[in-house]
Structures are given as C-alpha cells and as structure tokens.
Amino acid sequence: MRKLTDLAILKEIGKRIKNRRIHKKLTQHELAVVSGLNINTIQSIEYGKPVTTLSLIQTMRGLRILDQLDNFLLEIGPSPIEMMKRREKQVQRVRRTNR
C-alpha cells in the first residue's frame, strides 16, 4: 500500500471492511447495530470516505477483527543499548558477611 495515495488507501480499507462484513453474512444495518454506529457511517467506511478513528475501531470491534490491530501496532521493545544498560545493573552475586 506504500505507493497508494491516502484516498486510495481509504478505499482499500473500505473494500476490506465490506468484504469481511459480507463474509460474516452481516448487512450494513446489522453491522451498524453491533458497532453502535449509524448505517451512514458504515456506508462511508465501505465507500472509502474519511471517518474518525473511533468509528473505524467500533466497526472492527463489531466485525470481531479488532485483534488485527496488534499486527499494526506492535510494541517496540527496548533498544539494544537499553538492554545492555539493564544487564549491567543486574546483581551478579550476593555476599554475606559473618557476624
């Protein structure tokens, strides 16, 4: 999708949402109800029109595909330098003094 325009990406997202809805055998009205949205919003998403991020999330939740955002929003772990610093701070041994 890197070479597509922003509007072309919106249309592609809309197409994929529509395909998923049809695959799940839902009407636009049914998806609107389970998503808590207006049918016009569902139509806007499917036609590739700009909508709020919240509406997209609600639609994905209604389709039960919200977990797919995990692939997009991977957590970034600590950098290699940060990992080395953490290792340096770890206790290497314990000594007990005799009393």
N, C-alpha and C positions, 0 to 999 in steps of 0.2 A: 504493500500500500504506500510505500515511501514516495513513489513518483506521482501519486494521485493528488489532485487538488483537495482542499478542505471540503468543498461541496461534494466532490466525487466520493470522498471517504464517508460523509454523512449518508449518501445514497447507498453505499455498500453496507454500512451498518444497518440501515433501514431494511434493505433486502434480506440480510441475515436474520434480523429480528422477525420479519414476516415469515421467512421460511421455517424458523423454529416454531412460531405460533401455529402455522399450518401443520407442521409435523406432529405437534401436540394436539391437533384437532380442536383448536380453540378458535372461536370467532373473535373479531376485533372487540365486540361488545363484552364477551366473556373475559378476555384479557384485561380490558379496561376495569371491569368489576374486581377481579382478583388483584389487580395492581393498585386499585384505589385512584384511578385516573379517569379522565373524561375520554370518550371514544375519539374525540378530535385530536387528543394528544397522541393516542396510539396511531392514528392515521398519519399525523405529522411525522412521527418517528419512521414509520414504514415508507413514507414518501421521501425521506431524506431531508426533511426540513429541520432547522435548528430547534432544539428543545433544551430544557435545563438538564443538568447532570442528574438532579434528583429524579426527574421524570424517567430518565434512562435507567437509573438504578431501580426504581419502582417497577418498571417494565421487566427488567431482568429478574427481579425477585418474583414477579408474577409468573414468569416462564420457568422459574426454578433453575436459572443459569447464573445466578449471582456469583457462585463459586468460581466461575471462569475469569472473574476479575483478578483472582490470585495469580494467574499466569501473567497478567499485565502489570500488576502491582507487586512484583517480587520485593521482598525485604532485602535491603542491601546490608550485608554483614560488615563487620569491622574490616578496615584496611589491613594489609599485611603488616604495616608498621605498627598499627594499633595492637595487633595480635602479639607482636614481639614485645611491646611495652608491657602488656598484661602478663606475659610469661616471665619477664624479668621481675615483676612484683610478687610472683607466687613464692610462697615459703618453700625453700628447698629442703630444710631439715629442722628438726626440733632438738634442742639440747636441754637437759635437765641439770640443775645444779644440786649438788649434795648438801644437805643441811645438817 
